[in-house]
Amino acid sequence: MRYRKSLEIEQRLAETLRLIETGDYSTPLLAAALGVSIPTVSRYVTALRERGHDIRAERHPEGWRYSIP
């Protein structure tokens, strides 16, 4: 059971990173796409940053979006 939970978390982080790489997602859009809450997206982004991913929030005409330079 513990392994399955870890695997699920890793899969969610990988999916979050994949979506961020498109440059089209804000926190609310990521939450909707992943089926999680906004605070959960913030935790995912923090975890990915702690793993060394250079995730930035950039202002676009339609609002803030995450991006990876």
Legacy VTK file of the C-alpha trace (Angstrom):
# vtk DataFile Version 3.0
C-alpha trace
ASCII
DATASET POLYDATA
POINTS 69 float
0.000 0.000 0.000
2.778 2.442 0.862
4.503 1.802 -2.463
1.279 2.436 -4.380
0.806 5.804 -2.666
4.395 6.816 -3.488
3.892 5.768 -7.085
0.688 7.801 -7.320
2.463 10.877 -5.968
5.319 10.451 -8.442
2.831 10.118 -11.299
0.990 13.264 -10.211
4.241 15.213 -9.989
5.259 13.996 -13.442
1.880 15.016 -14.876
2.137 18.424 -13.191
5.586 18.940 -14.686
4.376 17.849 -18.128
1.526 20.375 -18.032
3.775 23.179 -16.766
6.184 22.527 -19.628
3.445 23.561 -22.082
3.403 27.053 -20.539
-0.388 27.231 -20.707
-1.329 26.610 -17.087
-1.990 28.786 -14.058
-2.574 27.350 -10.583
-6.386 27.159 -11.008
-6.053 25.609 -14.479
-3.572 23.035 -13.189
-5.904 22.212 -10.300
-8.766 21.608 -12.715
-6.655 19.554 -15.125
-5.255 17.394 -12.330
-8.489 17.141 -10.351
-6.933 18.512 -7.159
-7.247 21.641 -5.037
-5.293 24.861 -5.554
-3.264 24.310 -2.345
-2.318 20.847 -3.634
-1.001 22.362 -6.874
1.101 24.750 -4.805
2.528 21.781 -2.878
3.297 19.963 -6.147
5.089 23.004 -7.573
7.074 23.397 -4.347
8.062 19.718 -4.430
9.166 20.012 -8.058
11.200 23.127 -7.283
12.858 21.315 -4.373
13.847 18.588 -6.854
15.676 21.183 -8.914
13.118 22.162 -11.553
13.314 25.857 -12.404
9.588 26.583 -12.401
8.682 30.243 -12.694
5.448 32.178 -12.593
5.235 34.656 -15.452
2.677 37.302 -16.199
0.872 36.925 -19.511
-1.888 39.123 -20.941
-4.492 36.612 -19.733
-2.928 36.256 -16.256
-0.163 34.345 -14.503
1.198 31.108 -15.946
3.867 28.682 -14.847
6.804 28.177 -17.154
10.125 26.384 -17.322
12.832 28.398 -19.075
LINES 1 70
69 0 1 2 3 4 5 6 7 8 9 10 11 12 13 14 15 16 17 18 19 20 21 22 23 24 25 26 27 28 29 30 31 32 33 34 35 36 37 38 39 40 41 42 43 44 45 46 47 48 49 50 51 52 53 54 55 56 57 58 59 60 61 62 63 64 65 66 67 68
